[in-house]
Amino acid sequence: MRCQFCGYLDSRVIDSRPTEEGSSIRRRRECLRCGRRFTTYEKIETSPLMVVKKDMRREPFNADKIKKGLLHACQKRPVSMKDIDAIVEKVEKQVYSSGEDELSSRRIGEAVMDELKLLDEVAYVRFASVYRQFTDVSSFMDELNKLVLEGKARAKESKPSGE
């Protein structure tokens, strides 16, 4: 690994540990010429995964697009960057563990919405309104009604049986 300070091509690894997400290895290195220390990250090289869009175009999977959509949906909501990053990482793992070379954008969007629904219902509705392209108030209300019914069902399931 080339030293960022003097450009020398040889260094030794002082410390290695997985990142918090477990998706890469953080290595602390020391240059064998100048003795300065620097950090590198090692990540698994993944094979390209294509996303099939609604109009049947194909483009490479890009987790940053998910993050941008989540940031927009969660704007002015009590959702931390840690929560957003966790959703992105979880969906990314699902995408790559599917074992498929191509996935529909619909399937990816549904996975994002499933996670967002559990985190913040307002952000979920915002994301769904853009993702599902609601064209009128009734389609928007249909989605809200589904959300209310699911919330009631969850509340009913979590009540102790003796009540």
N, C-alpha and C positions, 0 to 999 in steps of 0.2 A: 504494500500500500504506500503510495507516494506521500511524503510528509508535506503538509500544507504550508510549512514555514520555510524549509530549505529545499524541498523538491527531491530529496533523497528517496530512493525506491525501496529501502529496507527498513522495517520497524519490527518491534516485538510486541506481542499482546501482553498487557499487564493484568487486565481483568476482563472477563466476559460474563454477561448476564442477560437473561431474556428481558424484553421490554414489558411494561405492565400488561399490555394487550396480549403478549405472547406471540406476536406476529413477526417479530424480528429479534435479532441478537445485537446488543450494544457492546462494543468492544472498546476498551481504553488501550491506546497504543503509545509506545515511546519510540521516537526516531533514533536509529542507531548512530546517526551522524551528529545531530545537534542536541539530542537528549530531550527535546521538547515533547510534550504529550498532547494527544488529540484523540477525538472519539470518532468511531465509524459505526455504521449500522449494516448488518447483513440481513437480507430479506430473501425469502424463497422466490425464485423466478417462476411466475405462473404462465401457463400457456394462454394465448389470447382467447378471450371469451367474447362472442359476438352477441349483441342485443338486437332482436328483431323488433323494429318499431311498428306502430299501428299501420303505417302505409307500406309495410314490408321492406323498408330500407334496413340495412344492417350497419351497425357501427360498433366499435370496440366498447366493452363494458368500462365505465368510468365511475368509480365510487364518489368522486368529487361532485358529480351531478346530483347524486342522492343528497350529499351534504348541503349543497346549495339550496335544494328544494326544502330540506328540513329547516335550514336557517331562516328561509323566507316564511315558512309556516309557523315557526316558533318565535317569530319576532314579537317582542313585548309580552312574552309569556314566561312564566317561572320555570324555564327549562334550561339547564346548564349545558355548556359545551361538552362536558363529560357525558351527559345523557345522549346528546346528539351523536357524538363520536361512537358511543356504545351501540346505538342503532345502526350506524353506518357499518361498523365492524361486524355486527351480527348478520346483517343482510348480506354483506360481502362474503362472509363465511358460508352462508346458505347457498349463494350463487355459485361459488367455486366448488362446494362439496356436492352440488347436484350431479357432477360428472358429465354434464352436457357441454357441447361446444357452442350451442346457441340457446338463448333463453328469450322469451318474449318480454317486452317492456311491461306488459300487463302483470306478469307473474312477479317481477321485481317490485313494481309499484304496490301490488297487494301485500307483499312481504313488509314493505316500509310502512304501509298503513296499519297492518296488524300490530306492529311494534309501537307506532305512534299513538294508536288508540288506547293502549295500556298506559302510556306516559302522560298524555295531555289531550283531552277530548276536543278542546277548542282548536289546538294545532292540528289535530286529526281532521277536523271538518275543513279547516283552511286547505290542508294538503289535498284532501279528497275533492274539494271544489275545483281545484286546478287540474288534478290528475284525471278525474272523471269528466271534466269539462261540462259541468252543469250548465244547461242552456236556459233553464227557467227556474222560477221559485219552487214549483212543485217537485222537481227532481231534487232540489236542495232540501226541501222539507221531508221528502221520502228518506233521505240519508239521515237526517236528524231524528226522525221517528224510529228508524232502526237502532240508532245509537241509544235512544231512551229506553227502548224495549230490552236491549242487551244489558243495559245498566240495571233495570228492574230485575231481570233474570239472575244477574250476578248477585244482587242484594238478597234475593230470595234464597239462592244456594248457600250464601254465607251465614244465614240466620241459623242459630242453634235449633235442633229438631224439637226441643221441649217447649217452644213458644207458640 
